[in-house]
Each structure stands twice: as structure tokens, then as C-alpha cells.
Amino acid sequence: MSMLTPQGMGGQYRIKGNKYPRMRRRRRRGRLAVLAVASVAALGMVGWGTLQLIDVFSGGGGEASAAGPKSDCGTRATPSPTATAPLPKPAGITVNVLNATTRSGLAKKTADELKKRGFKIGDVGNATKVYDKKVKGTGILLGPSASLNTSLPVLATQLTTAERRTDTRKGTTVDLIIGDRFKELAKRPAADKALAALANPKPAPSASKQTC
């Protein structure tokens, strides 16, 4: 083997003249391709982020702004019907007028006024021992449990400060027991107005609804 034969060539190549083969390393093309792809991806992310920032600060939003509620939308309460049982009229209510005070004549006077206002009058006299001289307020409206949301509210329009109670009696008759602080029934115009409002209640507002 000639000393001019490159080491590792196994004597297959010989140098002739003034030229000899150059030994070059293989280029790592795979690494260059990966770096190129990564660079393109990074540039793409930067560009996308820039577009998003521009969109935010310029008040864009496309679908998001279209789907969301408008800032100038208002709210409006829509009335909902009130489901209540029909109330009886004064002519369909029988009232016992009982005096629990030491003042005489109150039961008859009050019964006469209630009769003028359309109520039916039952018993008129003194209160039973359970209530006699024991009612400190203006009065007590007493009736069966079924009258709590029917007859008693109607009678209460005539004496709004009276207390309402129920017992285990049979029938539909109710009692007006006059108490120590009683002076007179509510004035007729005020009682008629309260009775009309009771017969035609305003619908309660339901959940607020957006209007644009």
C-alpha cells in the first residue's frame, strides 16, 4: 500500500496526478427540516396571537358579540295571572255580631250597619265567656277553617284592624266579636274600595324578561 493511499481505503483507490478524493461529512438534513418546520409554526402562532389582540382591542368578536346580550337591553316585568278561588259576595255571608265589651248597644248598631252594606245578619248579642271582656283589640273575626281565605277576608274589609281566627264549627257562618278598642266600622267608601280591590286583585309580576 502506498503511503499516499488514504487510510481506510483498503488500497482500492490510488492517487494519481495532483488530485485526490475529498472526504466530506454527510449533512444532517433531518435536523434542518425539523428546525424549518418549528420556525414556520412559531411564526404562525405569533401571527395568530397578533390578530386576536387586534380583534379584542378593536371591539370585534364576531360570533361572541352576536350571541351575547346587548348592553342596551332593558328588563321588563311581565304580569302573571293570579289563580285564586272566587270570593263570596257580602250577600252570601252570614255574620253573628257579638259584643265583648262593657259598652251596651254596640252589637245592634254594628249589625245594622253591616246589613246596610249587604251582609246577612245572624245572632246579635253578647260574646260567649271565652271572649267576653277578653278582646283587647278592635275585634276578632272568627269562622270555620274554610272561611280563612273566603268569608273572613271579605268581612275584614269592614274592620281592617280586626284579628282573624278559625275554629272547628260546622257551616259557613262567621262571627264579628267587638273588642275594647272598637269605635266603628271602616267608612263606607273605604270599605267599598277595599272590597273592589279584593274582588279584582292585580296580577303579581313574574320574572323579569329582557327587551331590546
C-alpha positions as CSV (number, residue, x, y, z in Angstrom):
1,M,0.0,0.0,0.0
2,S,1.4,3.4,-0.9
3,M,1.8,5.9,1.7
4,L,-0.3,8.3,-0.4
5,T,-3.3,6.0,-0.2
6,P,-5.7,7.4,2.4
7,Q,-6.1,5.3,5.5
8,G,-9.1,3.1,5.4
9,M,-9.4,2.9,1.7
10,G,-8.1,-0.6,1.7
11,G,-5.9,0.0,-1.3
12,Q,-8.8,0.4,-3.6
13,Y,-8.0,3.9,-4.6
14,R,-4.7,5.3,-5.6
15,I,-3.8,8.9,-6.0
16,K,-2.8,9.8,-9.5
17,G,-1.6,13.2,-10.5
18,N,-2.3,16.1,-8.3
19,K,-6.0,15.2,-7.5
20,Y,-7.3,13.0,-4.7
21,P,-10.8,12.3,-3.3
22,R,-12.1,14.7,-0.6
23,M,-13.7,13.1,2.4
24,R,-16.8,15.2,3.5
25,R,-19.3,14.6,6.3
26,R,-22.9,14.0,5.5
27,R,-25.1,16.9,6.1
28,R,-27.8,16.4,8.7
29,R,-30.8,17.2,6.5
30,G,-33.3,15.8,9.0
31,R,-32.3,18.3,11.7
32,L,-32.6,21.2,9.3
33,A,-36.1,20.1,8.2
34,V,-37.3,20.0,11.8
35,L,-35.9,23.4,12.5
36,A,-37.6,24.8,9.4
37,V,-41.0,23.4,10.4
38,A,-40.6,24.7,14.0
39,S,-39.8,28.1,12.7
40,V,-42.9,28.2,10.5
41,A,-45.1,27.0,13.3
42,A,-43.7,29.7,15.7
43,L,-44.3,32.4,13.1
44,G,-47.8,31.2,12.6
45,M,-48.6,31.3,16.4
46,V,-47.2,34.8,16.7
47,G,-49.3,36.0,13.8
48,W,-52.5,34.4,15.2
49,G,-51.9,35.9,18.6
50,T,-51.4,39.3,17.0
51,L,-54.7,39.0,15.1
52,Q,-56.5,38.1,18.3
53,L,-55.1,41.1,20.1
54,I,-56.2,43.4,17.3
55,D,-59.7,41.9,17.3
56,V,-60.1,42.4,21.1
57,F,-58.9,46.0,21.1
58,S,-60.9,46.9,18.0
59,G,-64.2,45.7,19.6
60,G,-64.6,42.7,17.3
61,G,-65.7,39.3,18.4
62,G,-67.9,38.2,15.6
63,E,-69.9,35.3,16.8
64,A,-69.3,36.0,20.5
65,S,-70.7,39.6,20.3
66,A,-73.6,38.4,18.2
67,A,-74.6,35.6,20.6
68,G,-74.2,37.7,23.8
69,P,-76.8,40.1,25.2
70,K,-76.7,43.7,24.0
71,S,-75.6,46.2,26.6
72,D,-78.6,48.4,26.0
73,C,-81.2,45.7,26.6
74,G,-83.7,46.5,29.3
75,T,-85.7,44.4,31.6
76,R,-89.5,44.3,31.9
77,A,-91.6,42.5,34.4
78,T,-94.5,40.6,32.8
79,P,-97.6,40.1,34.9
80,S,-98.7,36.6,35.6
81,P,-102.3,35.7,36.3
82,T,-103.2,35.1,40.0
83,A,-105.0,31.8,40.5
84,T,-107.4,32.3,43.4
85,A,-110.8,30.9,44.3
86,P,-113.8,33.3,43.7
87,L,-114.7,35.2,46.9
88,P,-118.2,35.3,48.2
89,K,-120.2,38.5,48.0
90,P,-121.4,40.1,51.2
91,A,-124.9,38.9,50.5
92,G,-123.7,35.3,50.7
93,I,-122.0,35.8,54.1
94,T,-124.0,35.4,57.4
95,V,-122.4,37.3,60.3
96,N,-123.1,36.9,64.0
97,V,-122.3,40.2,65.7
98,L,-121.2,39.8,69.3
99,N,-120.2,42.4,71.9
100,A,-117.3,41.5,74.2
101,T,-117.1,45.0,75.8
102,T,-118.8,46.6,78.7
103,R,-120.5,49.2,76.4
104,S,-124.1,48.4,75.6
105,G,-125.7,48.7,72.2
106,L,-122.5,48.1,70.1
107,A,-123.7,44.8,68.7
108,K,-127.0,46.0,67.4
109,K,-125.6,49.2,66.0
110,T,-122.8,47.4,64.2
111,A,-125.2,44.7,62.9
112,D,-127.5,47.3,61.4
113,E,-124.6,48.9,59.6
114,L,-123.4,45.6,58.2
115,K,-126.9,44.9,57.0
116,K,-126.9,48.2,55.1
117,R,-123.7,47.1,53.4
118,G,-125.2,43.9,52.1
119,F,-124.2,41.3,54.7
120,K,-126.7,38.8,56.2
121,I,-127.1,39.1,59.9
122,G,-127.4,36.1,62.2
123,D,-127.2,36.3,66.0
124,V,-126.8,39.7,67.7
125,G,-125.8,39.9,71.4
126,N,-123.1,39.4,73.9
127,A,-120.0,37.4,73.3
128,T,-119.5,34.0,75.0
129,K,-117.5,33.6,78.2
130,V,-114.5,32.6,76.2
131,Y,-114.2,36.1,74.7
132,D,-116.4,38.3,76.9
133,K,-114.3,41.2,78.2
134,K,-111.1,39.5,76.9
135,V,-110.7,41.1,73.5
136,K,-108.3,44.0,73.9
137,G,-108.1,45.0,70.2
138,T,-110.8,46.3,67.9
139,G,-112.3,42.9,67.3
140,I,-112.0,39.3,66.2
141,L,-113.3,37.7,63.0
142,L,-114.0,34.1,63.7
143,G,-115.1,31.3,61.4
144,P,-114.5,27.8,60.2
145,S,-111.2,26.9,58.6
146,A,-112.7,27.1,55.1
147,S,-113.5,30.8,55.7
148,L,-109.9,31.9,56.3
149,N,-109.4,32.6,52.6
150,T,-113.1,33.2,51.6
151,S,-115.6,34.9,54.0
152,L,-113.2,36.3,56.6
153,P,-111.2,38.5,54.0
154,V,-114.5,39.9,52.7
155,L,-115.7,40.7,56.2
156,A,-112.3,42.2,57.1
157,T,-112.8,45.0,54.5
158,Q,-115.3,46.4,57.0
159,L,-113.0,46.2,60.0
160,T,-109.4,46.1,58.7
161,T,-107.8,46.1,62.2
162,A,-109.6,43.0,63.4
163,E,-107.8,39.8,64.1
164,R,-108.8,36.7,62.1
165,R,-109.2,33.3,63.7
166,T,-110.7,29.9,62.9
167,D,-112.4,27.2,64.9
168,T,-113.9,23.8,64.4
169,R,-117.5,24.9,63.9
170,K,-119.8,23.5,61.2
171,G,-121.4,25.5,58.5
172,T,-120.3,28.8,56.9
173,T,-121.5,31.4,59.4
174,V,-118.8,33.7,60.8
175,D,-118.6,35.9,63.9
176,L,-117.6,39.5,64.4
177,I,-116.6,39.9,68.1
178,I,-116.4,43.5,69.1
179,G,-113.3,44.4,71.2
180,D,-112.4,47.1,73.7
181,R,-110.7,49.4,71.1
182,F,-113.6,49.2,68.7
183,K,-115.1,52.6,67.7
184,E,-116.9,52.0,64.4
185,L,-116.6,50.0,61.2
186,A,-114.5,51.3,58.3
187,K,-116.0,54.2,56.5
188,R,-118.3,53.0,53.7
189,P,-116.3,54.4,50.7
190,A,-113.0,52.9,52.1
191,A,-114.7,49.6,52.7
192,D,-116.2,49.5,49.2
193,K,-112.8,50.3,47.7
194,A,-111.1,47.6,49.7
195,L,-113.9,45.1,48.7
196,A,-113.4,46.0,45.0
197,A,-109.7,45.6,45.2
198,L,-110.2,42.2,46.9
199,A,-112.6,41.0,44.2
200,N,-110.2,42.2,41.4
201,P,-106.6,41.7,42.6
202,K,-103.8,42.9,40.4
203,P,-101.6,40.2,38.9
204,A,-98.3,39.6,40.6
205,P,-95.2,40.5,38.4
206,S,-93.3,37.4,37.1
207,A,-89.6,37.0,36.4
208,S,-88.0,39.9,34.5
209,K,-87.8,39.5,30.8
210,Q,-85.2,41.2,28.6
211,T,-86.3,43.5,25.9
212,C,-84.1,45.1,23.3
